[in-house]
C-alpha cells in the first residue's frame, strides 16, 4: 500500500500529528518502537497544559489511548519495529508528493507520499559515579517537569550552555541555592544570559568543575567534583541535580535531509518542512530553539496542517 503519510515516532509530537492526520482522513501509517518517551520517567509533570499534575507514565498512556481512539479506517499503527532508513524513491521529481520508502529493522518496507519525523531525542547522560543509581532519586534531566519538587532546597545544575542557565533561572522560583557547575573556564551560554542569571542572589557559578560522584542514601545528598585547575576534590550538599549537558537526537536513520552539527534536522519554523520536499520533522529531533512536550505537540500539529495542504495541492495537479 502506498500511504499518503508515514509518521515516525510515538512521543507527544508523533501522537499529536497522528490524531490530526486521522481526523483529516489522511491514509497514514504510524510507526513507533514503543510509546515510551523522555517524560515517562518523570514522577510528576506539572506543565502539561490542561492537566495540573500527571506522572510521565500516565501521560504516555493517555496519549496512546487518544491515538488509538482514532485508529482504524485511515490510521494504521505499527509498534515494535525501529525505522532503519528513509530514502527517496528514484525517478520522483522534486516538489511532487509520492516519493519515499521507509524501512525497518525487521526488513519491512513501506512507501509514502510524505513523511513526518518525530523521533525525539535522548538526554546526554552524566558521566559520574552514582549517576545511574540516583537517576529519578534526585538526579533529573527535566527542570520543567521536576523543578517544583525541590522547593526550598539546594540543588546543582550541571552544564554551561543556555539550557543549563535557563534551567537555573527556572529553579530560582523554587530553590534556596542553585549551583551551576561547568567543567571548563568557558561558559557556552550567551553572555547576556550568564549575566542575568548569574546576578541572581540564589545562583552560584562554579567553573572548572569536573563531575566525579553523586552522593546519597535513598536519595541524593551531595555532589563531588574536581577542580580542574588545582586537582582538589570538593563536595557540595544538594538534594537535587539537574543535568543539562545536551541532547542526542534520534536521527541516525535519516540521511537524506539536512542536519546541523549535532545531528538535529533543520526545519522551517513556519511549516516544519525539512530541506527535502515531502519530509517534515517536529519535536526534539529538530533544530527548534526550545524542546518541551507542549512545544513538540504544537510543532507537529503545525507540520500536519502543512502536510494536509501539500497533499491536496498535489492531488489537484
RASUL-V162615 format. One record per residue. N is the residue number from 1. SS is DSSP state (a for helix, b for strand, c for the rest). PSI is psi in whole degrees, 0 to 359 (* if undefined). D_LAST is the distance of its C-alpha to the last C-alpha in whole Angstrom. Layout:
n/ss/psi/d_last
N/SS/PSI/D_LAST
N/SS/PSI/D_LAST
//
This chain:
n/ss/psi/d_last
1/c/137/22
2/b/108/18
3/b/160/18
4/b/328/16
5/b/138/18
6/b/127/22
7/b/129/24
8/b/114/27
9/c/137/31
10/c/26/33
11/c/193/34
12/a/322/33
13/a/309/30
14/a/318/29
15/a/320/30
16/a/315/29
17/a/320/25
18/a/317/26
19/a/315/27
20/a/321/24
21/a/318/22
22/a/318/24
23/a/333/24
24/c/4/20
25/c/34/20
26/c/137/18
27/c/104/19
28/b/137/21
29/b/125/24
30/b/115/27
31/b/125/29
32/b/145/32
33/c/316/36
34/c/175/37
35/c/9/37
36/c/147/40
37/c/184/39
38/a/322/41
39/a/350/43
40/a/329/44
41/a/352/47
42/c/131/48
43/c/330/50
44/c/105/50
45/b/123/46
46/c/6/47
47/c/15/44
48/c/113/41
49/c/130/40
50/c/349/41
51/c/106/44
52/c/327/47
53/c/130/48
54/b/144/47
55/c/157/47
56/a/322/45
57/a/316/45
58/a/320/45
59/a/316/41
60/a/317/40
61/a/319/41
62/a/318/39
63/a/315/36
64/a/317/36
65/a/319/37
66/a/315/34
67/a/313/32
68/a/336/33
69/a/330/33
70/c/359/29
71/c/153/29
72/c/258/29
73/c/312/26
74/c/346/23
75/b/119/25
76/b/129/27
77/b/129/30
78/b/127/31
79/b/167/35
80/c/356/37
81/c/147/35
82/c/134/34
83/b/131/31
84/b/336/32
85/b/153/29
86/b/121/26
87/b/153/24
88/b/136/21
89/c/125/20
90/c/143/21
91/c/354/18
92/c/120/15
93/c/146/14
94/c/144/14
95/c/359/12
96/c/147/10
97/c/145/11
98/c/63/13
99/c/29/16
100/b/144/19
101/b/129/22
102/b/124/25
103/b/151/29
104/b/172/32
105/c/354/35
106/c/19/36
107/c/25/34
108/c/149/31
109/b/133/27
110/b/144/24
111/b/150/21
112/b/152/18
113/b/321/14
114/b/161/16
115/b/136/20
116/b/118/22
117/b/118/26
118/c/47/29
119/c/356/31
120/c/202/34
121/b/173/37
122/b/148/41
123/b/139/44
124/c/124/46
125/c/149/49
126/c/126/52
127/c/88/55
128/c/148/58
129/b/133/61
130/c/352/60
131/c/319/57
132/c/328/55
133/c/320/58
134/c/11/58
135/b/130/54
136/c/9/53
137/c/37/57
138/c/334/57
139/b/124/55
140/b/162/51
141/c/17/48
142/c/98/47
143/a/323/48
144/a/323/46
145/a/315/47
146/a/352/50
147/a/312/52
148/a/340/53
149/a/344/55
150/a/27/57
151/c/132/59
152/c/10/62
153/c/169/62
154/b/133/62
155/b/165/59
156/b/143/58
157/b/123/54
158/b/119/54
159/c/162/52
160/c/13/51
161/c/186/48
162/a/322/46
163/a/319/45
164/a/316/49
165/a/326/50
166/a/323/47
167/a/314/49
168/a/320/52
169/a/318/51
170/a/319/50
171/a/341/53
172/c/341/56
173/c/344/55
174/c/320/57
175/c/155/59
176/c/303/62
177/b/133/62
178/b/114/59
179/b/125/59
180/b/116/57
181/b/120/57
182/c/135/56
183/c/352/57
184/c/180/57
185/c/334/58
186/c/125/55
187/c/134/53
188/c/348/49
189/c/157/48
190/c/142/48
191/a/319/51
192/a/326/51
193/a/317/50
194/a/315/53
195/a/316/55
196/a/310/54
197/a/318/54
198/a/338/57
199/c/352/59
200/c/135/59
201/c/340/62
202/c/357/61
203/b/133/59
204/b/123/61
205/b/127/59
206/b/114/61
207/c/165/60
208/c/36/61
209/b/102/61
210/b/120/60
211/b/134/59
212/b/307/62
213/b/142/62
214/b/123/61
215/b/153/64
216/b/177/65
217/c/259/66
218/c/329/64
219/c/171/62
220/b/136/62
221/b/345/65
222/b/173/64
223/b/131/63
224/b/133/64
225/b/161/63
226/b/132/65
227/b/116/65
228/c/338/64
229/c/315/66
230/c/340/70
231/c/357/69
232/c/138/70
233/b/137/69
234/b/155/68
235/b/138/67
236/b/144/66
237/c/110/66
238/c/153/63
239/c/351/62
240/b/143/58
241/b/120/56
242/b/119/52
243/b/121/51
244/c/70/48
245/c/22/48
246/c/162/44
247/b/150/41
248/b/103/40
249/b/145/36
250/c/76/35
251/c/12/32
252/c/336/34
253/c/349/32
254/b/118/29
255/c/354/29
256/c/343/26
257/c/160/25
258/c/135/28
259/b/160/31
260/c/187/34
261/c/343/37
262/c/20/38
263/c/13/35
264/c/143/33
265/b/128/29
266/c/126/28
267/c/159/26
268/c/117/24
269/c/343/27
270/c/326/24
271/c/345/21
272/c/17/23
273/b/143/21
274/c/189/22
275/c/348/22
276/c/124/20
277/c/126/16
278/c/353/16
279/b/127/19
280/b/163/21
281/b/149/25
282/c/153/27
283/c/204/31
284/c/347/34
285/c/357/32
286/b/175/31
287/c/22/32
288/c/150/32
289/c/324/36
290/c/147/37
291/c/106/37
292/c/164/38
293/a/312/37
294/a/320/36
295/a/318/34
296/a/315/32
297/a/316/31
298/a/317/30
299/a/325/28
300/a/321/26
301/a/318/25
302/a/314/24
303/a/316/22
304/a/321/20
305/a/319/19
306/a/322/17
307/a/317/16
308/a/313/15
309/a/321/13
310/a/312/11
311/a/317/10
312/a/331/9
313/a/321/7
314/a/330/5
315/a/328/6
316/c/355/4
317/c/*/0
//
